């Protein structure tokens, strides 16, 4: 077979822009491709929702690749085992309800399952702002404003593009970028004690795991928060290299959103 360079370029450009065009209006737009949003993307697509994830870095997966202190092993607890089993991730029983996972295998598997289920992931795209509507004095997030990640790093003043979404999920981890945008740019309050991002506490794994899941919820009309972003927004402790809470947070977010989505379609 003769390889033609122009055909290669044309194939990539046409395929990518077709993928992008079909993602301009979606049911759910997830910001950040860490484990919580990847799990959420898997279950949202499984529920029949048109979903897309935007990741500012080159590789999806967030901090899960590195395990703990660059030892590529992580811990999950027995509560998260049903999800791990559904995805086909290998694990070792350490006793007492603790299980270790190879974070390289786990992260790559979750990414693959998410994409194969039907959620599109765009890497190297930075969410710089939100779209919102205001009716009768009530504001609601209705979409995202996007730009290539390198434009920010290079200090380039390039106008962005926008997409529409019925639901937006902040899975940006420790920074909780989208929640911060809400409080800074549209003069609105989050459903936290202070009305803004409270900030995360020091590491306490047991409390952090519980806090992550319990605070996976809507934080502003149209905007939901998962994973470490939930801890940061609501002021909970971080949990370190145990990933069960992150995984369960993603599934909980998908369950809540898909349930609401079905109710709006009735």
Secondary structure, 3 states (H helix, E strand, C coil): CCCCHHHHHHHHHHHHHHHHHCCCEEEEEEECCCHHHHHHHHHHHHCCCCEEEEECCCCCCHHHHHCECCECEEEEEHHHHHHHHHHCCCCEEEECCEEEEEHHHHHHHHHHHHHHHCCEEEECEEEEEEEEEEECCEEEEEEEEEEEHHHHHCCCCCCCEEEEEEEEEECCHHHCHHHHHHHHHCCCCCCCCCCCCCCCECCCHHHHHHHHHHCCEEEECCEEECHHHHHHHHCCECCCCECHHHHHHHHHHHHHHHHHHHHHHC
